[in-house]
Amino acid sequence: MAFCSNCGTEIGEQATCPSCGASNQAAAGSPAIPFAPPVAASEYGSSQEAQVRIGIDLEPPEQSRLTILFRLILLIPLFIVEIALSIAGFFAAIGAWFAALITGRVPDGIQAFLTGVNRYILNVSAYQFLVVKTWPGVPFNPAPTDQVTLDIDHVDLNRAAVFFRLILVIPAGIVGGILNYGAGVIVVIMWFWGIVAGREPRALHQGVSLVVRYQARLYAYFYLLTPTQPWGGVLGDEVVDDQAYTAATNPAGTQPVRWVITRSARIAVIVMIVIGAIIGITVNAVNRSSRNTTPSNSAPISSPAPAGITG
């Protein structure tokens, strides 16, 4: 049984996928990329891990140099909406937590709302990090024109894991913070590169896309949309040598949910982790030094949010 390497639809011996139009690599004579199609949670019960499937065009698109130059200004209205949705999502997540403790499952309405919040944040992050070219608007509900797709299985949750979710998410949140620091540095490089070339290097585009995907999966875990930690695929689902990477690996205009990336992209993610860790350690040291020099009668009055769980 063969499945489309782009969207997961069963295609058998057909030359192209009936859903997304991608070519059937197996029919073309090359081995098809294995892909497990989404399966209803009821067939597996509460032990089945939820999948968070995210599709992004892994070929860097040509972008308007003006929109790259003014990207931060264009992001302002998106950030305002994101703040409002994040506040609403916070209260919805509290309701989800209590409901999941009692029933072992997030109510359908809350699941749909928090998925919409995650979808919006994902699309804004992709635009912010220069992964996509078009101003996304407010992509709360899925649409055919979405540049980034998000699909989350709705499954039962372990009540103990729900109760301790804020503790269990800490390691993944720290990694998320490190990746954000590192990606921030890389995006500055991409910003200058894009203004000159109008297109980002494939390795940096794919590397930053992996960071965006990790953050969306982190939000899904934090919001109780999935019982699965976001570690899977942080360095790509499959890696090929740069010389072996062709236009057919990830056809432009497609949104694969199983990501085949170049070795250079994986190296870019590792570099981001190293840079992010150095920045994180430096920031932490500076903060500790500031606290040590703060007079005893003027103690800090606020504490930071968990690393990586920010808009």
N, C-alpha and C positions, 0 to 999 in steps of 0.2 A: 504494500500500500504506500503510495507516494503522496506527499503533501507539498503545497506551494511553499517555497523557501521565503516568500515575502509576507504572505498573510495567513498561512496555515490551512487553507482550504484544501480538501481532498481533490486531487486532480488526476490520479491514475495515469493513463498513457496520453492524456490530452497534451497538445503542443503548448498551449497557454492556459493560464489559470482563468476559470470562468468568472472569478470575483474581481481580481485586480488587474488581469491581463499580463502578468509577469510570465516569462518563458519558463517552460518545464525543463530544468537542467538535466533531469534524468532522461527525458525523451530526446534531448539534444546530444546525448552521448556522454555527458559528464555526470558524476554522482550528485544526486540531489542532496541538499542540506537537510539533515533530519530535523523535523519539527513536530512537536506534540501538540495537536489541536486542543483548544480549550474543551474541558469536559465538565458537565454539570456536577456541582459539588455533591448533590444527593447520591451520586453513584459511588462516592468514596466515603461519605460521612465526615465527621469532624476531624479525622486524621489527615485528610487531603489538604496539602498546602495550597493556599491561593496563589494564583499567578497574577502578576502585574505586568501587562503587555504594553509596551510603549513603542510606537513607530515614528521614526524620523528619517528623512531623506539623508543618507550617509554620504551623498555626493555634495560637496559645497556648492551652493547656488551662486549665480552671478547676482550681485547686489548693487543698488544705486549708491554711488559714493556719497551723495548728499545725505541719504538716510543713515549711512554709517557715521558720517560726521556729526549729525544731530541726533544720534540714537538716544542719548541720555535725556534730551528734551522731549523726544517722542515717547519716552517711557514714563514721564511724570503722571499723565492721567491714568495709565495702567497701574502704576504703583498706588495711586489713591484708591482705585477699585480693589486692588489686592489687599490693602490694609483693612478695608471694610469687610471683605470676604473672610479674611483671616480672623477677625474678631468674631464674626458670626460662626466661623468654623470652630473656634475655640469653645464656644458654648455648646455647639452641636456635638463636639467630641466629648464634652462632659456628660451630655445625655447618652451618647453612645456607650460610654464607659459603664454607667449605671445599668443600662439596658443589657449590655453584654454580660455583666456580672450576674444578672438575674436569669437571663434566658440563654446565655452562651452564643448570642448572635446580635449583631447590630440591626436595628429596625430598617426595613427597606427604604423608607423615606430619608432617614439620616444617612444611610449608606450612599444613596443617590446624590444627596446634597454635598456630602464631603468628597465624593468622587468628582463632582463638578468643581468644587473649590480647588482640589488637587489638579484638575485638568487646566483650570485657568492659570494657576501658579506655574505649571509646567510650560504652558505656551508663552507666558510672559518671560520666564527664565530663558527659554530658547531664543526669544527675540533679543533679550538683554545680552546674552552671551554670543550674539552674532551667528547663531546656528541657522536661523531662518531669516528670510529677507522681507517678509510682508508684515506690516503692523497687524497684530492678531485680533484687535477688537476685544470683545468679551466672549471668548469661547467656553462658556459654562457648560453647554450641552454639546454632544458630538455632532459634527456636521461634515459633509463630504469635502468642504473647502479647508478643513483644519490642516495646518502644516505639521502638527504633532498630534498623534492619536494616543489615547489612553483607554485601556479596558481592564477592569479589575473584577475578578471572580468574587461573588458573594458567598462566603462559606461560614461554617460554624467556628467558634473560637474557644480556646481553652480558658476557662474562668481564672485559673491561677495566673496564666500569662497575661490576661487582661488586668488583673489586680496589680501586678508588678510591672505593667508596661512602661511607666515612667523610669523605672530602674533599668529594665531590659534594653531600653532604647538609647541609654547613655553611650555605650561604645560606638554604636552606629552614628549617633549624633556627633561624637568627637571626630570620627572619620569624615562626616559631612562637613564639619567646620574646616578641617584641614583641606579638603578638596575645594571648598569655596575660596579659601585664601589663595591656594595655588592657581585655581582657574582665573581668579581676579587678575593675577599677574599676566597669565597667558592671553587673556582677553584684551588687555592693553596692547600687547604685541599685535594681536589680530586686528585691533582697531586701526592702528597705523598701516598695517599691511593692506587691509581692505580699502582704505582711502586711496592708496596708490594703485592697487591691482584690481579692485572691484570684485574680488573673489578671495576666499580664505584658503590657506593651504589645507589639503585633505587631512593630513595627520593632526593638525591642531583642531580642525573642525570636528573630526571624529572623537578626538580626546575630550574636548569640551562637551560634546554630545553625551558621552558616557557619564560625565559629572552631572549633567542635567537629568539623565535617566536615574542615576543613583539618588539624587535629591527627591525626585518624584516617588521613588520606591520607599525612601525614608519617611516621607510624609504619609504614605499609605500605611506604613507600619505604625507610625505615631498616632494616626487618626483611627486606628483599630479597623481599617478596611481590609487588612490581611494579617494572618498569623505569621507571615514569613519575613524574616530579617532581610534587609536590602543588599546583603553581601554578594549574592549571585550575579556574575557577569560584570562586576565593577571594572574589570580589565578587558571586557569584551566577551562575547559568547564563542567566537572563533577568530583565530588570527591567521592571516596569510602574509607571506613575504610581499614587500612592496612591488617587486618585479612581477609577481604572480597575480597581483591585483589588477583586474581589468574592468572595463565599463560594465561587463556582464555580472560581475560579482555583486554589486549593488546598483542596479540600473537607476539612472537619474530620474527623479520624479516618483519613485516608489518609496514606501514607508515600511521597511522590513521590521518585524518585531523580534527576529533573531538576528543579532548584529554580527556581521563578519567584518572585521576591521583590519587595517594594515598593522604590521609590526611597529612602524613608526608611531602610530596612534597609541599603541599600548605603552611605548616608551614615553610618549608625551604625558600620559596619565601618571606614570611613575614619577616623572619629573615634577608634575603638579603636586603629588603627595609629598615629595621631598621639600619643595619650596614652601608648601603650606605648613608642613611640620616646623620648618625653621621659623616662619613668620609666627606661628602659634606659640612656639616656645619663647620667642622674643617678646611678643605681646604679653604673655603670662609673666615673664620676668619683670617687664616694665611695670605691670600692674602691682606685682608684689612689692617692688621697690617703692612705688608710690604709696602703698598702704603702710609700709614700714616708716616712711617719713611723714605720714599724716599725723598731726597732733591728736592726742587721745580724746580731746573734747570735740573733734569733728570727724567722727567715724563715717564711713561710707553709708549712704542711705538706700542704695539699690543693689540688686544682684543681677548678673547677666542671665539671659535665657539660655536654655540648653544649646550647646554647640550644634550647628547644622539645622536646627529647627527654627529657622527665621525665613521671612519672605524674601 
